[in-house]
């Protein structure tokens, strides 16, 4: 099973971003079976509408769309908490993504973020974090490590594996990931040389393919992975290109 672990859906497509139907067209062209989908952006405070669009796409295509929710506590903590509850209880999301870099908060903030993380952990779903130097302090992997210490049973997706922005945080992510076995590194925006280091140090079970659609061209990112992973065994390629994500989300 091929799974793209990093796709953004917008309720404002096609003016801003892409719809579920457009995403499926791109996946079909590449022979990709399923996609992890989370909201596009929250600058316009349209997060709830994006979550709803993903839920509608999931209901229409339950065998293709893997729904993740998104919340931004800076648009109002009570509203974020209520939206998270809706994502978990009504939409049945497989996980939730928090993006402190884009939205402007520390991901381990005890008032803004940690209460939401606790809700995600109690629900037994996956937590995804944007991680990169485009906001070095707010999303640094040492903050994710603190969260893993507080919630040791929580599975965490490290989106971009520290590669968003310069200088990258790849080395720190890989070093922490060696300590925290419930971290799964998503290779979108990552330097391929560091991805290969991660594979060598952590094994093929901990790295997952993600395109960062539509911020990066889907077919271009998919094509690059055929080069990056050409020296892996067939079994290891299958894990990275979807098997690991299927196992993590209980789809295998």
Secondary structure as UniProt FT lines:
FT   STRAND          3..9
FT   TURN            11..15
FT   HELIX           20..30
FT   STRAND          34..39
FT   TURN            43..44
FT   HELIX           47..60
FT   TURN            62..64
FT   STRAND          65..70
FT   HELIX           73..75
FT   HELIX           77..89
FT   STRAND          95..98
FT   HELIX           100..103
FT   TURN            107..108
FT   TURN            110..113
FT   HELIX           114..123
FT   STRAND          126..132
FT   HELIX           133..135
FT   TURN            136..139
FT   HELIX           141..150
FT   TURN            152..153
FT   STRAND          156..164
FT   HELIX           170..179
FT   TURN            181..182
FT   STRAND          183..186
FT   TURN            188..189
FT   HELIX           192..202
FT   HELIX           204..206
FT   STRAND          207..208
FT   TURN            214..215
FT   HELIX           218..228
FT   TURN            229..231
FT   HELIX           234..238
FT   HELIX           239..243
FT   HELIX           244..248
FT   TURN            249..250
//
